[in-house]
Every structure is written in structure tokens, then in C-alpha cells.
Amino acid sequence: MSKKPRRIDDPRLLAFEVLAQVELEGAYSNLILPKALTDSALEVKDRAFATELVYGSLRMQGRHDHFIAAASDRALEQIDPKALIVLRIGTHQLKEMRVPSHAAIYESVELAKKVVGKSTSSFINAILRKIDSLDFEVLPIPNQEFSRLALEYSHPEWIVSSYFDSLKSEDEVRNLLKANNSAAKPVLIAWPGLATIDELFDAGALPITTSGVAASFDGNPGDIPAIRQRRAGVQDLGSQIVVEKFYQSFLPNLRWLDLCAGPGGKAAYLSALLKRDGGYLLANEISNERAKLVSQVLHHGEVTVNDGRSMPEELGKFDRILLDAPCTGIGALRRRPEVRWRRNLQDLKNLTQLQSELLDSATRLLSSGGVIAYVTCSSHQAETKFQVRSFLKRHSTFTRIPVEDERADIDGDLQLWPHRDGSDAMFLSLLRKE
């Protein structure tokens, strides 16, 4: 009889294991950390500590690496990847947390002994001691505005540059960078017709004044019965808003298509609305695994597995198409801090091409008089404004429908911002076929 694996009771070790999966295996922190915490033997206080180590180390990775590079005679690429993770964990404690220096260094060295070996732990001890003596202000700082802010707030330069393109103001960019580096509290949604907002309030959730179905919750959503029973869900406010704005074009008994539905949050909201009000929904996803996730949260309608660029003709035409297009995801850096280090300009180029192809596909699937909701979780203009402009040049039979929201821009498109709206940076453009 095999023994059960030992449950982790060391918050630093848990943080290391999660960060190793993120760094070395391409995992997403917001997906694996909750399970790791649930499976651990950590007390509540230690869970909070481990959470800050994971998310904080990822958010501030660029800034921490600046310290590590200044303190080491080795290039970052020459440092063992696991040792680098330990150094980032230690640096985060020294520079961003109220952990006494001696404790931060000692515990990091002990962690290193467990995960990379005693010989490497001596190297880590020396580097962290040097980092402890360094102030950020005395390190080499770039003169160029967006380069300086990128280092100060730990973002890649290309992302910061894109913020200046959109916001035009250094103060606004600073506020956005600060918002990206602040933890996002879980936002819950009572699926219409299945749960009530009062159920969420009774479970300890707090009202969000701009929504009648959403609530914030500073705890484990899985503790709420409506969440466990899938009558309510966890969904960022920005995702809720774009579905609601699209649904304002509702007419009874229409055919709706969610062209890129996985993992299913927007499809879940849309399906609940259509179950209540009437209408057909087809949720499409290219990945079998993600399609299974969609099936688990869909309240009404069907799920199909196809490449959204080549949908079978026998599926027919649709009156409303939600295209939540694959994108860089830089609009969700509060919740997925590692995305800022994973994406680059080549990814942007590849994704904008894919978005164009999906938009063109949607035109072939849309009935006359139908509407496409083009959505991205991004604020980069190549994925938002420029993409829509290019689409309208290619398809003269389409026109914009202004989004009914006071925050919509002069073109009628809606761009949400974490620092203004308390949501992910979701973008929405409504496109009607004449």
C-alpha cells in the first residue's frame, strides 16, 4: 500500500513549487496556486504568505532580476533556473515584504538546500546579502520615460510603450501600472435565473455598485454553495460588462454563436441569459479539453469543437456572434502576472493575424442584419482599434454600432481599464452586417 504524498507545510516551499511549474512548465499561477493551497497543510496566515510570494514574485520579476543582475557576477541566463526562482523569492521578501532581512536570507538559503543543493545555497546566500545592501535608486536606471517606468513597475517595455500610445499621460500610465501590480479580488456573478445576488451577499460577498449581478469576495469562492452548485461563478467584471453590452442587442429566438468559447466564462453568462429569455446558443472551441470545460458551465445550448476559422457550413447562419478572440492577455495582468513575461512582439504579430482570420470567418457565419461582438482582453491598439479599422476596410458591408456606455470612445468602441474601472482591460467593438 503506497503512502499518501506528504502535504506541504512550508509556505516558501509551496511558493517555489508553484513558481517552478509556472516558469519551467508554462503553467498559469491563478489556476494551479488555489489547488496547491487546498492540498497543503498550511494555516490561513501561511497561505496568505505563500500567495504573496507567488503573485508578488511574478509581478515584480523584472525589478527583482535587476537587483539580482547587479549583485551577481553571472548573467541571469547562466544562473540555474531553479536557483533563480529561489533568488526571486528571497528578493521579494527583502524588497517588497515586511520580512526581516536575516529571516528572508536564512529561509531562502534553507529552501535552496532543499530544491537546488547545498553548494548552490552558498551562492544564493552571497547574492541575497548583497541585494539586501542595495537600494533601487542607486542601480542603473534608463533615461527614456517608458523604459524607466517599465523597470520601476516591473513591466516589459513594449507593454508600457503601448500604454502611452493609448493613454497619452504619464500619470495615467503610472496609475495603470500600479493597478496591474495590485492583487485583484475575486468577483462573483449570480447567473441570471439560476441564483440571486442576495445569495452571494448572505455568504459574505460585498456589493459592486455598478452591477446588479456581481459581488466582490475576499475569500475562497468554493465556500459559497451557489458557486459549488454552478448557479453562480467567478468572473472578472470586465468580462461581465462586455457580455451585457452585447446582450443589449437581444431579440427573442435568435441564433447565437460563441466562436471561441473556452474556458467558458462568457458562454456561461450568455447561456444563462438565453435560457431565461429564449434563443439558441452554440459554443465553439478548438480544443477538446477546453470544450469540456465549456460543457461544465453551459446552462443552455450546445458545445462543438472546430477551428473557428473553418466552421462547417451545415451549422448554418447566426444572428449574433461573440468573438472573444485569442490575444496577448495583457489586459489581465492583475490576475495572471506571468503573462507580462511570456508574451512578446512576435506573439502580438501572430495573434493579430489570427484575430483577422477569425473576424473574416465570422462574417461568413453571420446573417444579414446580424452583429459581431469583437472582444479582446487587451489594451494594445494592434489587437483593438487597429484590428477593427482593418476589418471595416476589408468588409464594406459592415458598420460599427456604438456601445451604449458613457465610457465608449468617439468611434463607439469600449475599452475598460483596471485603474479606471476596477476590471480587466477588456475591449469591445460591435459590428453589424448590413
Buried (B, 14 or more C-beta within 10 A) or exposed (E): EEEEEEEBEBBBBBBBBBBBBBBEEEBBBBEBBBEBBEEBEBEEEBBEBBBBBBBBBBBBBBBBBBBBBBBBEEEEEEBBEBBBBBBBBBBBBBBBEEBEBEEBBBBBBEBBBBBBEEEBBEBBBBBBBBBBEBEEEEBEEEEEEBBBBBBBBBBBBBBBBBBBBBBEEEEBBBBBBEBBBEEBEBBBBBBBBBBBBEBBEEBEBEEBEEBEBBBBBEEEBEEBEBBEEBBBBBBBBBBBBBBBBBBEBBEEEBBBBBBBBBBBBBBBBBBBBBBBBEBBBBBBBBEEEBBBBBBEBBBBBEBBBBEBBEBEEEBEBBBBBBBBBBBBBBBBBBBBBBBBBBBEEEEBEEBBEBBBBBBEBBBEBBBEEBBBBBBBBBBBBBBBBEBBEBBBEEBEEBEBBBBEBEEBEEBBBBBBBBBBBBBBBBBBBBBBBE
